[in-house]
Each structure stands twice: as C-alpha cells, then as structure tokens.
Amino acid sequence: MPLLVLFGTDALGAERFGALTEGATDPEEPTGGEEVSCEQAEPTDAAAFEYSFDWVADSEKVDVLCEVDAVTVDAGQVTTAFARDIDGAPGAASLRFAVAPEGPVDWEAGLAVRLQSFEVLEFGELRLVQLRAAGDDGLLAVAVWGGLEGLDVHEAFAPLTYGDTPVCGAPTTAAVPVQLDFEAPWGETLHLMQGQRGALPIDEEHALAIDVGRAEDGATAHARVWQDVVLRRVRLGG
C-alpha cells in the first residue's frame, strides 16, 4: 500500500493540510524576511507538504532515480507525480506543497530526477524530502519538517549554505524563534523567521522560493532547532 505522509507545523493529518489549501496565509502576499520579530512571530502552515510513494524501500530512507510523470496545480497547490520502473512493474510517488507567488515550479513532465526522503520518529521527529535534477544534481526542491540532532539537514540545501542565527537569544523554559539563513554561492542571501517567506534570485528568469512555517530553538529535546521549510525552484512570472 502507498505510504502517505502529511507534514504540518504541529500535527499530521488531512485537516491541517486542508487548512493550508484554504489560504490561512494569502500566497499572493509574500511576507518578506527582513524584519525580526521575537514577540509576534508565530508558527504557520505555510511550509506544510504532502509526500507519498508506493515502492518498497527502507523504512527510513528513499533514494531513487525516477521521472516526473506530471505537474498539476489545483486550489493553490502544486502536485508533482513521479514514476519509475521496479523490476518491470510501475512505481509512483508524489510531492505536494503550496504554489509560490513568484511563479510556477521549474520542472515538467519527462524530466529525469533524483528523489530522496528520510524519516525518523523514534528518537526525535524529522521528515526530509529532496528533489534534484538527475543530469546535474541541480537543486529543485527541499521540504523539511522537524529536527534531529546529529543529522545534517544542511546538506539537503546544497549548494546553498543553510544555518540559523539566535536573534531572539537562547531558550530558557520555552522555545524561542530562531532566524534561518540561506546563502547562495552566487552571493544572494535570505534571512527568514517563522511565518515568513521570500526568494533567492538565481538569474532574471529563476529563483528559489522559500516558505518557513516554524523555526524554533529549544522546541524538542532531540534537536536544537525545529524547522518547517519548503523550498522550490521557480520560473519567475510564469
């Protein structure tokens, strides 16, 4: 049977993902990422995503070459379907998240891609999905929910340098918002708090659109930083 996983900020389930599709945060109004707000910054569902696959794989890790079967947009969500041949039998997977206001995703049916996912729930909570072009390993999308000490989530965002800055101080009795930092090797930078979004320009026609739903320091005993992030390469203006 297919594995279906819904990733939100606080809980899993169709109701939380449905709330995102109804537009709790207007996707046509980017919040930017230049202001730091430690008093009012709240987690949101902006980085919720849905991922499923129906091929046999290790319980924690998937790393396969496959092909984009279709890209569809409905109710403010973009769904990418993937297909691969498994010993002569068809296999399928899908990845769904909000449409970026900057433009459509920069991939289409027929593209050969590398799809990677990782999930650990026993000693912490982390779900991580990567999508890269098979030809040159170019970054197409990253979706991460949670955190786990000892696992380098930073590598998933390569070639971006990904880190965090404790602009709200260290947590004491409760978690505090933390700033997530994205730096491109071509010189562009983006700094986002939870509930914020923005884009890293690549060239005049492309960018990496990034939404942060939750970013907190001290939210769990198994990881210093909890991060809910969706990144996707987009074509500017459609």
Disulfide bonds with the S-S distance in Angstrom:
Cys38-Cys168 1.85
